[in-house]
Amino acid sequence: MPSARLLAGVAALFTALPFFVDGATSDWLSAPMPTFPSSALKKGSEGSVKLQIVLAQDGHVIKTTILRTSGDPALDAAAQRAVSNWRMKASAIRSSDLTKGRETIVEFKQEALVAAVYPDRRAY
């Protein structure tokens, strides 16, 4: 049976796990993950942002439009900033990507990790 001291030392740590969902993630040459805004972390915000992205012929994103908001303007802005830096492989670009664009979803989640605190170390 765990001691009361050990149970008292158990703490919840929160980490932000933003990730994007795209039907063809392997089509991206570079797709840096968004930074989870600290203001959204403090509020406990989560959600997904649906974006329409228009590409240039060399594969970089030239325009982003929010099709469905996460409900938190900070998450929406972080998703748009990140997606604006993505670059698609030239072989994966469709002609429609250059005119009407393609849809992608960036999802933000907060997950709790449990850490046990021992007198000489922390275990995660």
Buried (B, 14 or more C-beta within 10 A) or exposed (E): EEEEEEEEBEEEEEEBEBBBEBEEEEBBBEBEEBEBBEEBBEEEBBBBBBBBBBBBEEBBBEEBEBEEBBEBBBBBBBBBBBBBEBBBEEEBBEEEBEEEBBBBBBBBEBEEEEEBBEEEEEEE
